Amino acid sequence: MTEEQQSLAVANPKMTARDVKVFYGEKQAIKGVSIDVDMDHVTAFIGPSGCGKSTFLRTLNRMNDTVASARVEGTITLDGEDIYAPSMDVVQLRARVGMVFQKPNPFPKSIYENIAYGPRIHGLAAGKADMDVIVEKSLRRAGLWDEVKDRLNDSGTALSGGQQQRLCIGRAIAVEPEVILMDEPCSALDPIATAKIEELIHELRGRYGIVIVTHNMQQAARVSQRTAFFHLGELVEYGVTSDIFTNPRQERTKDYITGRYG
Ligand SMILES: Nc1ncnc2c1ncn2[C@@H]1O[C@H](COP(=O)(O)OP(=O)(O)OP(=O)(O)O)[C@@H](O)[C@H]1O
């Protein structure tokens, strides 16, 4: 075992998934996945289209609840607490485990309101001055403040695609999440906007647990320290990113990273 692999084994998990299965009606999309997510490493989910990356990602904050035919089995915990327990407040859970989607989806409101909306609902600001601080801090963390500080009342939808995606990251940050799930956050962006998001992921690492689904293996190699390779609903291999890309243990992983399918 390399030193890095040892640290993989002893990592203190923020979230754990054990034998997670997801069904859409009769069809099984996830076949018994177990994985840990920690705060210190960015985790990338890779694999060919339809292998279940997004489905599994969405189990981590119960976004699958919004799909009527979806059913989840197994156990997922956040700080040791079962997130599928009846006592779990799902609105609170989705603030603690935030999500950024493939297509930037700011609210059709001002830049300021996009950030302030969540903290207001969750009662995080005592008044306007408090909210101003939260808005500035969130936009700074999302790497957007300098670009928008003089136009906070402009519509969020008037920003460029890359700026909109950083606004959505800022919106997730504003409610003080512990984990941020990103579902192909750069697939609608040009290379420059993509580079900015990747840089931002580096800056956010450690402060938040980060899980990113990506089609782009170079991106997984650039932004993550842990990579999980999914195929046909199974987690085929999970490990230190550099090991997965240079020394995969499973034949299916090797075939995928060498471009034999996908
Ligand atoms: N709402 C749904 N209802 C029924 N089946 C679904 C639904 N969402 C996903 N699936 C199916 O579940 C399987 C996994 O899909 P999922 O979108 O999770 O894969 P993915 O690896 O994220 O794919 P992609 O990279 O193309 O986004 C696929 O067979 C897909 O058709």
The ligand as an SDF file (V2000), in Angstrom:
LIG
                    3D

 31 33  0  0  0  0  0  0  0  0999 V2000
  -35.7420   10.0280  -13.9380 N   0  0  0  0  0  0  0  0  0  0  0  0
  -35.3770    8.8450  -14.4210 C   0  0  0  0  0  0  0  0  0  0  0  0
  -36.2990    7.9020  -14.6950 N   0  0  0  0  0  0  0  0  0  0  0  0
  -35.9600    6.6840  -15.2120 C   0  0  0  0  0  0  0  0  0  0  0  0
  -34.6860    6.3160  -15.4620 N   0  0  0  0  0  0  0  0  0  0  0  0
  -33.7190    7.2170  -15.2120 C   0  0  0  0  0  0  0  0  0  0  0  0
  -34.0130    8.5300  -14.6740 C   0  0  0  0  0  0  0  0  0  0  0  0
  -32.8460    9.2030  -14.5310 N   0  0  0  0  0  0  0  0  0  0  0  0
  -31.8740    8.3580  -14.9450 C   0  0  0  0  0  0  0  0  0  0  0  0
  -32.3840    7.1720  -15.3520 N   0  0  0  0  0  0  0  0  0  0  0  0
  -31.6360    5.9980  -15.8670 C   0  0  0  0  0  0  0  0  0  0  0  0
  -30.7040    5.6050  -14.8830 O   0  0  0  0  0  0  0  0  0  0  0  0
  -29.4630    5.2430  -15.4780 C   0  0  0  0  0  0  0  0  0  0  0  0
  -28.3570    6.1260  -14.9040 C   0  0  0  0  0  0  0  0  0  0  0  0
  -28.5480    7.4690  -15.3880 O   0  0  0  0  0  0  0  0  0  0  0  0
  -27.6640    8.6910  -14.8550 P   0  0  0  0  0  0  0  0  0  0  0  0
  -28.2060    9.9150  -15.4730 O   0  0  0  0  0  0  0  0  0  0  0  0
  -27.5420    8.6200  -13.4060 O   0  0  0  0  0  0  0  0  0  0  0  0
  -26.2620    8.3150  -15.5060 O   0  0  0  0  0  0  0  0  0  0  0  0
  -24.9950    9.2310  -15.7280 P   0  0  0  0  0  0  0  0  0  0  0  0
  -23.8280    8.3270  -15.5660 O   0  0  0  0  0  0  0  0  0  0  0  0
  -25.0540   10.4250  -14.8790 O   0  0  0  0  0  0  0  0  0  0  0  0
  -25.1840    9.6070  -17.2490 O   0  0  0  0  0  0  0  0  0  0  0  0
  -24.7370   10.9400  -18.0320 P   0  0  0  0  0  0  0  0  0  0  0  0
  -23.2640   10.9700  -17.9060 O   0  0  0  0  0  0  0  0  0  0  0  0
  -25.2090   10.6670  -19.4340 O   0  0  0  0  0  0  0  0  0  0  0  0
  -25.4290   12.0860  -17.3880 O   0  0  0  0  0  0  0  0  0  0  0  0
  -29.6600    5.3900  -16.9710 C   0  0  0  0  0  0  0  0  0  0  0  0
  -29.9910    4.1260  -17.5080 O   0  0  0  0  0  0  0  0  0  0  0  0
  -30.8210    6.3480  -17.0940 C   0  0  0  0  0  0  0  0  0  0  0  0
  -31.5530    6.1140  -18.2640 O   0  0  0  0  0  0  0  0  0  0  0  0
  1  2  1  0
  2  3  1  0
  2  7  2  0
  3  4  2  0
  4  5  1  0
  5  6  2  0
  6  7  1  0
  6 10  1  0
  7  8  1  0
  8  9  2  0
  9 10  1  0
 10 11  1  0
 11 12  1  0
 11 30  1  0
 12 13  1  0
 13 14  1  0
 13 28  1  0
 14 15  1  0
 15 16  1  0
 16 17  2  0
 16 18  1  0
 16 19  1  0
 19 20  1  0
 20 21  2  0
 20 22  1  0
 20 23  1  0
 23 24  1  0
 24 25  2  0
 24 26  1  0
 24 27  1  0
 28 29  1  0
 28 30  1  0
 30 31  1  0
M  END
$$$$
